Amino acid sequence: MKRIFLISIPFLAVIALVIHTMGRFDEFTVWNCLPVVVAWIVMLAGLRRSRPILAAAIAYAVVSTGFTTFFQLAWLFDWDGTATGSSTSGIAFIFIPFWSVVFGSAAAYVVWVSASAIDRRKAQKREP
């Protein structure tokens, strides 16, 4: 139980950042929190699985949550005009959650393939 709580802290922090950046709690806030919630679920599901699946779950969680965090911070601090550079820059809130899931999934796949190959190679070396 303590392990799940400790794993949940970074995800809750990012959700709080999203809510703070959005300035309100509505459907767009939920939409922008969705990749973080999915990453948290994937991370919890991967905890009791094989090493390749755990590694893929960690990769998904880090990339998906990291991408969301990076965008939210860029918007909050207006890095290079992220928030004020265009009248349509707010449209990014529609697409960023989608891209967070896509990039997280791609990272998870690459890590899963790599970790599976490493596990197979270790298993072959153990056999006489």
N, C-alpha and C positions, 0 to 999 in steps of 0.2 A: 504494500500500500504506500509506504514511504517512497519507494522507487517511482511509482506512477506519479505521485505528487511532485517529486523533484523534476521529472521529465516534463510535467505540465507547465512549470513556471515560465520557461521561455515562450511557449505558445500563448499563454495568457498575457504575457507582456506585449507581444506583437498585436494581439487582439485589442488590448488597451490602447496601443499606439494607433491602430486603425480607427478606433472610435474617437480618439482625441483629434486625429488629423481630419476626419470627416466632420467633426463638430456637431454631430447629431447622430441619432440612431434610427435609421430607416432601412429600406430595402437595399440601397446601395452600400450601406455599411455592412449589412449581412452578406451581400455579394462579395465585398472585398475581404471579409473575414473567412469566407468559405475555403480558400486554399490553405489557410492556417489550420482550420478545423480538420480538413481532410488530411493534412500532414500529421496532425496529432493522432488521428485515428490510425493512419498507416504506421506511425511509429509504435503505437501500442500493440497493434496487430503483429508487428515484426519482432517484438521482444522475445517471444517464445518459439521462434522459428529457427531454421538453419542459419548458418553464418552468411551465406550469400543473400538470403532474404532479409536478414537483419541489416546487412550492409546496404542493400538497396533501399530499405525503409529509411535508414539514416540519411542516405543521399537524397531521397525524395524530400524528406522533412527539411534538411538544411537548404537545399536549392529553392524549393517552393516557398518556404518561410523567408529565406534570405532575399529572394526577389521581391516579395511583397514588402518586406521591411525596407529594402533599399528605395523602392518607389515611394513609400509613405514618408520616409525621411527626406527624400528629394523634394517632395511636395511641401512638407511642413517647413523646411528651411529654404525653399525656393532656389534650389541649386541650379544655376545657369538658367534661370527663368522658367523652371518647370511649371510653376503655378501661374506665373504672370506673363509668360512669353507669348501666349496666344489666347484668343477668345474661346477657342475650342479645346484648350488643353485639358479641361475637365473630362473630356471623353475618354481619357486614359483610364479612368476609374471603371469603365465598362470592360476594357480589354486586358488590363493588368492581371486580374484573377485568372482569366483564361490562360494567359502566357505563363503565369506562375505554375499552373498545373502541367502545362505542356513541357516546360523546361525541367520541372521536377521529375516528370515521368521519363523524359529522355535521360536524365542523370541516373535515375534508378535503374533503367534498363542497361546502361553502359556498366554500371557498378555490379549489377547482378550477373551479367555475362562474364565480367572479369573475375569476380569472386567465385563463380561456379567453375571457371577454368582453373583457378588456383586450387580449389578444393579437389578437383579431379586429378590434377597433377600431384598433389600431396598423397591422395589415395593410391595412385599408381606407384609412387615411390615406396610406399609401405608394403606393397605386395612383393613377395619374393620372386 
